[in-house]
């Protein structure tokens, strides 16, 4: 089992300067934390009880920036590594810049109340459109797998609480459905069989056999119709 490395730092107290060798070890071990966190996300099985133990798929977006997804989780997880912290972010899919003052007041008041009710995570605004994100910042020096799982759980609770408090259930359900359909289509394009798609929907997504069959019937019916019309199937 991988363990979080301890991070001792030797300091010259007289000159108040970090020992260069100790500083080098600190940098190396901070990089090890990045690999450790990614390994936590990648490893696991689809029937795990803890969120961190699900086998997330990871895409590298840039230096120290990743997107993690699992079909059973109703969000895409943005993972970024800075010098001392790991930042976990979940986009709510709500931009507030173009809202009226009254709309902003209602949304901001709701999110601030939720900040007080859900431990560990917080709601923030980011980007030119003041998009709403859920965020957790974790200190690399003290991070363990249990705390990382707690952070993921807090993000899930915060997301569902915000969807309910802001009355976004219908839009959220549609976005989640579209996300699952997109995953199915990606697998169809890669040549997945109907049995493989059924296993994906029932095991990874957690759908019932009946719901999975109905979804595949709908997907293939639309796909066939569009192919007959000579249209690009793509994402429908």
ABEGO torsion letter per residue (X at the ends): XBBBBBBBBBBBAAAGBBBAAAAAAAAAAAAAAAAAAAAAAABEBAABABAAABBBBBBBAEBGBBBBBBAABABBBBBBBBAABBBBBBBAGBBAAABBAAAAAAAAAAAAAAAAABBGBBBBBBEAAGBBBBBBBBBAAABBAAAAAAAAAAAAAAAAAAAAAAGAAAAAAAAAAAAAAAAAAAAAAAGBBAAAAAAAAAAAAGBBAAAAAAAAAAAAAAAAAAAAAGBBAEAX
